[in-house]
Amino acid sequence: MATQAWLLACVSGALAFTGTPAAAQDEAPAPSGPRAADGSPSAREDVTGADIIVTARRRAETAQETPVPMTVLSDALLDRYGVTGIDSIAQFTPGLFTGEASGAMGGSISLRGIGSGESMAFVDQAVSTNVDGVPISSAQILRAAQMDLQQIEILRGPQSLFFGKNSPGGIISILTADPGDAPELMVRAGYEFKAREKYVDVTGSAPLTDTLGLRLAAHGSRMEGYIRLVTPDAPGTSTPPPGVIPTDLHRFPKQDEMFLRATLAWQPSDRIKVRLKGTYTETEVVGGPSFYSDIVACPYGVGQRPFEDASNCENDGVVYTAALPPSYLALSPSFAGPYGGRLNRQYLLTGQVDWDLSEALTLTSVSGYYGVREDISSNGGYGPTSNNAFVVGFSNDQYSQELRLASDFDGMFDVVIGGFYEDRRLYTSTFIAVPGINLPLPTESTHQKQTSASAFGQLLFNPTEQIQVTAGGRYTHEVKDLRDFTVTPYGGTPFDVTTSPRYPGTRLKFDDFSPEVTVKFTPADDVMLFASYKQGFKSGGFDAGFTNGAIALDPSRDQSFDPEEVEGFEAGLKSRFADRQVTFNLTAYWYDYSGLQVSVFDTTSRAFRLQNAAKARIKGIEAETSFSPSAAPGLSLHAAVAYNDSKFRDYLADCYAGQTAALGCNQQFDTVLGRYTAQDLSGRRLRKAPVFTANLGGYFEAGLGALTTSVSADANYSGKYNAGTQLQPLAQQDAFWKLDASWRLFTADRKWELAVIGRNLTNERNLISGIDRTGTGGAKGTSGASCTAVGTPAGCVALADIIGTVAQPRSVAVQLTYNY
């Protein structure tokens, strides 16, 4: 099935691009610097010392010349730690958090405390991803493997001009490798011990003619899992609780993964370059994605569901669960067995045409298609007795086209102008039922079409050799059409609530102009100062979250949410000195967000909802440095530290379960319910926004006769933060350190390499998210007494257990690589 899908993708891509220009990044010269024996940049120089070419402004310039705060992860660094996806890069960038989620959104990406939350299928990410020039706003990309990468650029702060769509929090730009001038072959096999994962990578590249090159990359892996699944015995017995079916799936994720990419590079003349890329990924998991999460805290020491004890309230990588009974599975034919599962297929077709119209003008066409097909089913109980299990279907079809014209007049003025168009179709459906009593809730499904059209431009003014002023902006027009929102009672008649005369509307339009001005001053060689004013924008839309049938009872319920906007300033220094042995960069920023889009978990509807936090402000300082001493040519050191003060300025938020008026749920009194419904989080820190983050590390390479060895170590620090959607106190993550390290032994020509790669060697299971556990905790906003401890008199209001999604634990892999 995977092979058929890949062939279909390739054929479709070939047909699509036959008469249409295509998409990726600008052509860039190879980096300078010392070369290894095989002619490639040395690992040391490529990671920390070289003038790495970046694409942040769609011009060939080095990272040190670019007036944008950014982290660049070279191919050597990515290879050093076996990075195979976006979820693996967080430790290299202070303040970046990525993580898995149980729903159709795919996960969450947060930078400097700005993110879009988890499990919101129709919401664009505040920190978006760009792969070979094609913008991807969905966090589904977290579920797609990545390999054979040229580099990853992480651009911090609002990015409105050069990546297809406005992104108010930042950009993760992924550039994949292209065919080279000489034949290449890489074969790699490895084994990771914690997850019991076996993997094989193969990459081949060759020039087919003087003008045509082909590159193929493939990855396959089989994993038994790094999370233990256990069915506990009933208290005081050696047998499972009555009516509980013990699990015989003991490890999760039990996963098969496949990745295929083909790249064709064609240069028919000195003026035209064409690159076409087709990527297919398939991930099949036995066990539902809810198992990525666990009960991480219980306010009273033990879980509040039947047959639970204190051992089920620990963030220890052991998840208590049980098999779902056949009577429940019969409620939906889409359920993938008694433990659930996930089948995720992703397709990415990209291409680029660069046409030099003259010596000074280049026209670039960037085209792309991104498709996702996913089926999820999961037991969401987090205990021996489950109170919910669900089935989710999701699809995404996105077509995009960008045209841009860039000048290089070698004078005082240069321009970049262009336009972008995206057509996106989205679908999701959700079925939830309560096991035990086999109570099916109404199935909800919805289709949405959204289009985005924008025009952008930038003027570069160079009055002197030391000063550059750039001014530009992007005008965006977006339309969101809700095609239907259908509620189907179990065994009943479907009802499209958008056909009700009480439904507020099915079309939303948004218009925005985001300007940007930057002044760059180069007082001396290798010293650059810059200051910028920026605005950013993310459109509103329709919340496709599950409502438990509530929207059918009240079609006038507003599902829409407002745009998110940002404006502010940043200033920085980029420098190299001591004969380029030392690099030192410094950035300060201040941004105000309005309408910040945040997700909250509603234990009543058993799903996430999206709402706008009125105002937030983030400000901080980031510093990074590296040292590659000439006296020790095999050594390089680096460090980075970030201070981030991110707070809500005006935000009335949902209360957490069991939060009484005395605990702060004392806003917006509802006379019908007879209780308060909101808490005031103004002045509180944003979630996943630690005050201090840092990383530091080093790399050393030395000869051992006919062989060469290298060692590296990198430590990552995060201060405490709250991972909860409503800032629940029990969802606070304490400060922690993580340590990565690697050792390699390779031949002088790098044909053979043996490597041991360790990640998170301190085994820190930090929280990525924290939500109230459905079925636990009391009412919100009441005047009753809170159950603050075990033994509090009856009638008090209980707090909820906390379900947390955690980062991956310690991993150690050994791998053998052959290069030809």
Summary of the structure (lengths in Angstrom):
residues: 820
radius of gyration: 26.5
end to end distance: 31.3
largest distance: 83.4
contacts: 3006
relative contact order: 0.13
helix: 8%
strand: 54%
